[in-house]
Structures are given as structure tokens and as C-alpha cells.
Amino acid sequence: MSDAPPVHRSGLTWWKALVTGAVCAVVVNLIVLAVAKLADASLIIVNGGEEHPITVGGVIGASVVPLVAGTGAALLLSLWKLVFLRIAQYTGGGLALLSVAGPLSSGADGGTVAALALMHITLGVMVVTTLELHRRHRLL
């Protein structure tokens, strides 16, 4: 018999990482939305002459759908080659940072622009973190 302790994996399984990432992104982005409302940001984007209010449901959908789709695809690809987790971290984080250009060029008030930019950055951070949580699980 071996006296070696059992191996303890430090990361999360794919589904736990995905749920954790999505929940954290939603919670942080809803906090950003609440702070923006308290700061009297208009939380309205004008696109094509039409006003589009930023709602709780919209924030939840915009936080969950891209994170689950992108990281879910990366997690599936990582079953074939583990390197896809690292590639997806760089790609997902980079795309989220690039997407900040949308709010910055929206012409909305400063509070709305700041809130939306922070929400995009939060999503990028959560993509990178979610994939790292699973990558650590797979390395051992």
C-alpha cells in the first residue's frame, strides 16, 4: 500500500465552472446596473433613432448567453486538445475588451457608457476566470 495522499484537483469540472462563471458575471453586472441607476445614469442607448433601455433582463441575457456559448465551445474543444482552453482565454478576454468600443461610441451619457464598459470588461474577466477554473481541474 502506498502512503501517498490522494490527488486533490484544485479546479472545477466543466459544468461547475460554467455555472460559477455565469452566476458571477450576472451578479457583478447587476451590481454595476444598480450602481448606475443610483448614480442617475440614463441607461438608455439610442440606435438608429430608437431608444433602447438597459433592463435587468437584458443584463442577465447579455451576461449569460455569450459566456455560456463561448466558454461552452472552448470546453468542448478542450476535450480534443487542452490547449484550446488557453487559446479561448486570450480570445474571449480580448474580444470582451474590444467590445468596449460599442459603449464608448454609443453617444450615451457618461454614467451609461461607464456602466456598459464595465459590464463588458466583467464578462471578459469571467470568461478568462471560468476557463482557468476548469483548466486547473484538467491539469492534474
Disulfide bonds with the S-S distance in Angstrom:
none
